[in-house]
Amino acid sequence: MGETVPGGGAVHAATAPGLTSLLPSSADAMNGETVERKVTITNPMGFHMRPQKAFAQLAQQFQSNVTLIKDDRRVNGKSPFELLLVSVPQGSELTIEAAGSDARQAIDALAELLALPFPEDEPDPPLPKKG
């Protein structure tokens, strides 16, 4: 617990005022352990819409409940809409929390995803010089 993954990120999830949390409460997800990992976002673009969508899609592949935590805000890591509620610029520290039978696998996969650069975020190569 508490690992920092270069390029990655996780969030301490909190529901925005006036919103009901969309965290699932299935018995399957509650059987097992709770695991968390701290990551730091190194992407110059931060943790924005494209990586948030990829994160949610990957999180949905696991039975465990996945929560992203940033500061005091907790959001459902399986919901791309809830992830949009969190502003995560480069250098932000996030916590990924997973609770359930496959929590360790979920944490490992999600932290690895956050450590990878997104191709759309890499600068374009320079244009060739005209002769």
Residue pairs with C-beta under 8 A, 6 or more apart in sequence:
1 35
1 36
1 37
1 38
2 36
2 37
2 38
3 37
3 38
3 39
3 111
4 38
4 39
4 40
4 93
5 37
5 39
5 40
5 111
5 112
5 114
5 115
6 40
6 42
6 115
7 41
7 42
7 43
7 114
7 115
7 116
7 117
8 39
8 40
8 41
8 42
8 111
8 112
8 113
8 114
8 115
9 39
9 40
9 41
9 43
9 47
9 88
9 92
9 93
9 94
9 114
10 36
10 37
10 38
10 39
10 68
10 69
10 94
10 95
10 96
10 97
10 110
10 111
10 114
11 47
11 68
11 69
11 70
11 73
11 74
11 75
11 77
11 83
11 86
11 88
11 94
11 95
11 96
12 68
12 69
12 70
12 71
12 72
12 73
12 74
12 94
12 95
12 97
13 67
13 68
13 69
13 70
13 73
13 74
13 75
13 76
13 77
13 82
13 86
13 97
14 69
14 71
14 72
14 73
14 74
14 75
15 21
15 73
15 74
15 75
15 82
16 73
16 85
19 85
21 74
21 76
22 76
22 79
22 82
23 65
23 67
23 76
24 65
24 76
24 78
25 65
26 63
28 63
28 100
28 101
29 63
29 64
29 65
29 99
29 100
29 101
30 65
30 99
30 100
31 100
31 101
32 64
32 99
32 100
32 101
32 102
32 103
33 99
33 100
33 103
33 104
34 97
34 98
34 99
34 103
35 97
35 98
35 99
35 103
35 104
35 106
35 107
36 69
36 95
36 96
36 97
36 98
36 107
37 95
37 96
37 107
37 111
38 93
38 94
38 95
39 93
39 94
39 95
39 96
39 111
39 114
39 115
40 91
40 92
40 93
40 94
41 47
41 88
41 89
41 90
41 91
41 92
41 93
41 94
41 114
42 90
42 91
43 51
43 90
43 117
43 118
43 121
44 90
44 121
45 90
45 118
45 121
46 87
46 88
46 89
46 90
46 92
47 55
47 83
47 86
47 88
47 92
47 94
47 114
48 88
49 80
49 84
50 118
50 120
50 121
51 113
51 114
51 118
52 80
52 83
52 84
53 80
53 83
54 113
54 118
55 68
55 77
55 83
55 110
55 113
55 114
56 77
56 78
56 79
56 80
56 83
57 80
58 109
58 110
58 113
59 66
59 77
59 78
59 106
59 110
60 78
62 98
62 100
62 102
62 103
62 105
62 106
62 109
63 100
63 101
63 102
64 98
64 99
64 100
64 101
64 102
64 103
64 106
65 76
65 78
65 98
65 99
65 100
66 76
66 77
66 78
66 96
66 97
66 98
66 106
66 110
67 74
67 75
67 76
67 77
67 96
67 97
67 98
67 99
68 74
68 75
68 76
68 77
68 83
68 86
68 94
68 95
68 96
68 97
69 75
69 94
69 95
69 96
69 97
70 86
70 88
70 92
70 93
70 94
70 95
73 85
73 86
75 82
75 83
75 85
75 86
76 82
77 83
77 96
77 98
77 110
88 94
94 114
96 107
96 110
96 111
96 114
98 104
98 106
98 107
98 110
100 106
